[in-house]
Amino acid sequence: MHVAMFLSNSLRFALSRGLTYSIIKVASAAIFTVLNMAGLDDVTSHSFVQAVRSCAQRSPSSGGQFRKAPLSLTSVK
């Protein structure tokens, strides 16, 4: 939970400065590496952390290439 809150706050900071998704990706990888080296459990695979990374990836600063398209009526049926 703390990692998700840290990444969420980092995302807010990055977006206010016009930075991209790579900042969040690097931070998440660094946290994973440090915890792995210390022999601790991987918390970066938690659903909250994954949701923050997904949100960061779909943010406007990432160029919009990862944005989810709206559902069409034919795909809902």
MDAnalysis code that builds the backbone (N, CA, C; Angstrom):
import MDAnalysis as mda
import numpy as np

u = mda.Universe.empty(231, n_residues=77, atom_resindex=np.repeat(np.arange(77), 3), trajectory=True)
u.add_TopologyAttr("name", ["N", "CA", "C"] * 77)
u.add_TopologyAttr("resid", np.arange(1, 78))
u.add_TopologyAttr("resname", ["MET", "HIS", "VAL", "ALA", "MET", "PHE", "LEU", "SER", "ASN", "SER", "LEU", "ARG", "PHE", "ALA", "LEU", "SER", "ARG", "GLY", "LEU", "THR", "TYR", "SER", "ILE", "ILE", "LYS", "VAL", "ALA", "SER", "ALA", "ALA", "ILE", "PHE", "THR", "VAL", "LEU", "ASN", "MET", "ALA", "GLY", "LEU", "ASP", "ASP", "VAL", "THR", "SER", "HIS", "SER", "PHE", "VAL", "GLN", "ALA", "VAL", "ARG", "SER", "CYS", "ALA", "GLN", "ARG", "SER", "PRO", "SER", "SER", "GLY", "GLY", "GLN", "PHE", "ARG", "LYS", "ALA", "PRO", "LEU", "SER", "LEU", "THR", "SER", "VAL", "LYS"])
u.atoms.positions = np.array([
    [0.822, -1.189, 0.000],
    [0.000, 0.000, 0.000],
    [0.872, 1.263, 0.000],
    [1.957, 1.225, 0.776],
    [2.833, 2.395, 0.833],
    [3.518, 2.644, -0.508],
    [3.861, 1.575, -1.189],
    [4.505, 1.720, -2.497],
    [3.528, 2.343, -3.485],
    [2.275, 1.909, -3.457],
    [1.256, 2.480, -4.349],
    [1.052, 3.962, -4.057],
    [1.031, 4.320, -2.784],
    [0.859, 5.736, -2.431],
    [2.071, 6.550, -2.871],
    [3.269, 5.990, -2.702],
    [4.478, 6.685, -3.149],
    [4.460, 6.897, -4.660],
    [4.125, 5.842, -5.410],
    [4.092, 5.966, -6.871],
    [2.995, 6.912, -7.325],
    [1.861, 6.900, -6.625],
    [0.768, 7.814, -6.967],
    [1.200, 9.264, -6.761],
    [1.878, 9.522, -5.653],
    [2.371, 10.868, -5.391],
    [3.453, 11.246, -6.400],
    [4.296, 10.305, -6.744],
    [5.328, 10.554, -7.757],
    [4.704, 10.837, -9.116],
    [3.618, 10.130, -9.430],
    [2.914, 10.373, -10.692],
    [2.356, 11.796, -10.727],
    [1.745, 12.215, -9.637],
    [1.207, 13.582, -9.568],
    [2.319, 14.597, -9.768],
    [3.461, 14.374, -9.130],
    [4.617, 15.255, -9.267],
    [5.119, 15.255, -10.708],
    [5.217, 14.060, -11.305],
    [5.715, 13.952, -12.684],
    [4.790, 14.651, -13.667],
    [3.477, 14.458, -13.499],
    [2.525, 15.088, -14.418],
    [2.551, 16.605, -14.296],
    [2.765, 17.118, -13.087],
    [2.820, 18.572, -12.911],
    [4.058, 19.167, -13.567],
    [5.079, 18.349, -13.783],
    [6.314, 18.808, -14.424],
    [6.405, 18.393, -15.887],
    [5.360, 17.733, -16.401],
    [5.347, 17.330, -17.801],
    [6.222, 16.124, -18.100],
    [6.537, 15.334, -17.074],
    [7.364, 14.146, -17.270],
    [6.502, 12.980, -17.729],
    [7.132, 11.925, -18.181],
    [6.400, 10.823, -18.785],
    [6.316, 9.609, -17.864],
    [5.675, 8.572, -18.381],
    [5.456, 7.314, -17.677],
    [6.764, 6.651, -17.270],
    [7.816, 6.915, -17.966],
    [9.090, 6.228, -17.683],
    [9.584, 6.510, -16.263],
    [9.246, 7.664, -15.705],
    [9.650, 7.990, -14.337],
    [9.035, 6.993, -13.355],
    [7.758, 6.691, -13.539],
    [7.052, 5.753, -12.657],
    [7.581, 4.335, -12.882],
    [7.850, 4.004, -14.133],
    [8.370, 2.678, -14.454],
    [9.740, 2.463, -13.807],
    [10.587, 3.450, -13.862],
    [11.921, 3.351, -13.269],
    [11.826, 3.267, -11.745],
    [10.952, 4.082, -11.155],
    [10.787, 4.047, -9.695],
    [10.287, 2.677, -9.244],
    [9.326, 2.125, -9.965],
    [8.784, 0.806, -9.626],
    [9.860, -0.271, -9.766],
    [10.665, -0.192, -10.816],
    [11.746, -1.160, -11.021],
    [12.803, -1.040, -9.924],
    [13.095, 0.173, -9.501],
    [14.090, 0.380, -8.445],
    [13.592, -0.196, -7.123],
    [12.321, 0.011, -6.825],
    [11.746, -0.541, -5.593],
    [11.788, -2.064, -5.639],
    [11.424, -2.631, -6.782],
    [11.460, -4.088, -6.941],
    [12.878, -4.617, -6.718],
    [13.867, -3.963, -7.314],
    [15.256, -4.416, -7.221],
    [15.766, -4.374, -5.783],
    [15.489, -3.287, -5.093],
    [15.953, -3.149, -3.709],
    [15.305, -4.199, -2.815],
    [14.001, -4.391, -2.963],
    [13.320, -5.397, -2.144],
    [13.795, -6.806, -2.473],
    [14.062, -7.060, -3.749],
    [14.551, -8.372, -4.175],
    [15.944, -8.635, -3.606],
    [16.806, -7.636, -3.633],
    [18.155, -7.783, -3.091],
    [18.132, -7.996, -1.579],
    [17.131, -7.420, -0.910],
    [17.013, -7.571, 0.542],
    [16.321, -8.873, 0.922],
    [15.833, -9.604, -0.077],
    [15.163, -10.870, 0.187],
    [13.742, -10.716, 0.676],
    [13.134, -9.564, 0.416],
    [11.762, -9.306, 0.860],
    [10.765, -9.633, -0.251],
    [9.508, -9.721, 0.122],
    [8.448, -10.019, -0.837],
    [8.312, -8.905, -1.873],
    [7.889, -9.288, -3.061],
    [7.668, -8.335, -4.154],
    [6.319, -7.653, -3.962],
    [6.354, -6.392, -3.563],
    [5.099, -5.653, -3.374],
    [4.701, -4.896, -4.642],
    [5.598, -4.856, -5.628],
    [5.283, -4.115, -6.853],
    [4.300, -4.863, -7.737],
    [4.019, -6.125, -7.418],
    [3.031, -6.866, -8.193],
    [1.638, -6.771, -7.580],
    [1.503, -6.008, -6.487],
    [0.200, -5.825, -5.846],
    [-0.736, -5.075, -6.796],
    [-2.019, -5.358, -6.693],
    [-2.995, -4.772, -7.628],
    [-3.043, -3.247, -7.546],
    [-2.840, -2.657, -6.364],
    [-2.839, -1.196, -6.238],
    [-1.663, -0.588, -7.001],
    [-0.503, -1.205, -6.873],
    [0.689, -0.713, -7.562],
    [0.522, -0.865, -9.072],
    [-0.029, -1.984, -9.501],
    [-0.278, -2.188, -10.927],
    [-1.277, -1.166, -11.466],
    [-2.276, -0.809, -10.671],
    [-3.261, 0.188, -11.095],
    [-2.623, 1.561, -11.256],
    [-1.719, 1.908, -10.364],
    [-1.020, 3.200, -10.474],
    [-0.161, 3.221, -11.730],
    [0.561, 2.112, -11.988],
    [1.388, 2.053, -13.203],
    [0.521, 2.129, -14.454],
    [-0.618, 1.463, -14.441],
    [-1.526, 1.495, -15.586],
    [-2.065, 2.903, -15.811],
    [-2.413, 3.572, -14.729],
    [-2.899, 4.961, -14.826],
    [-1.805, 5.866, -15.390],
    [-0.583, 5.674, -14.927],
    [0.537, 6.487, -15.413],
    [0.790, 6.237, -16.888],
    [0.645, 4.988, -17.297],
    [0.897, 4.635, -18.696],
    [-0.146, 5.268, -19.613],
    [-1.385, 5.414, -19.119],
    [-2.448, 5.981, -19.951],
    [-2.589, 7.483, -19.787],
    [-1.685, 8.120, -19.060],
    [-1.781, 9.563, -18.850],
    [-1.474, 10.304, -20.149],
    [-1.992, 11.528, -20.282],
    [-1.748, 12.304, -21.509],
    [-0.267, 12.547, -21.796],
    [0.563, 12.584, -20.759],
    [1.987, 12.853, -20.982],
    [2.704, 11.691, -21.662],
    [2.074, 10.515, -21.684],
    [2.721, 9.370, -22.349],
    [2.464, 9.380, -23.852],
    [1.880, 10.440, -24.347],
    [1.650, 10.560, -25.780],
    [0.313, 10.005, -26.237],
    [-0.460, 9.462, -25.327],
    [-1.782, 8.956, -25.679],
    [-1.782, 7.627, -26.405],
    [-0.621, 7.019, -26.591],
    [-0.567, 5.775, -27.359],
    [-1.101, 4.587, -26.572],
    [-1.227, 4.720, -25.245],
    [-1.711, 3.613, -24.432],
    [-3.133, 3.849, -23.917],
    [-3.788, 4.898, -24.388],
    [-5.138, 5.188, -23.908],
    [-6.095, 4.082, -24.310],
    [-7.024, 3.801, -23.420],
    [-8.027, 2.787, -23.722],
    [-9.116, 3.424, -24.565],
    [-9.511, 2.733, -25.623],
    [-10.557, 3.234, -26.515],
    [-11.914, 2.945, -25.901],
    [-12.921, 3.784, -26.169],
    [-14.252, 3.497, -25.655],
    [-14.817, 2.234, -26.286],
    [-15.688, 1.558, -25.570],
    [-16.311, 0.365, -26.106],
    [-17.313, 0.722, -27.194],
    [-17.341, -0.067, -28.234],
    [-18.351, 0.134, -29.263],
    [-19.589, -0.687, -28.918],
    [-20.697, -0.332, -29.486],
    [-21.934, -1.061, -29.195],
    [-21.876, -2.494, -29.685],
    [-21.147, -2.745, -30.756],
    [-21.075, -4.101, -31.275],
    [-20.258, -5.018, -30.361],
    [-19.279, -4.469, -29.656],
    [-18.458, -5.304, -28.770],
    [-19.147, -5.587, -27.447],
    [-20.155, -4.798, -27.098],
    [-20.865, -4.980, -25.832],
    [-21.877, -6.106, -25.935],
    [-22.432, -6.310, -27.103],
    [-23.479, -7.324, -27.274],
    [-22.980, -8.713, -27.108],
])
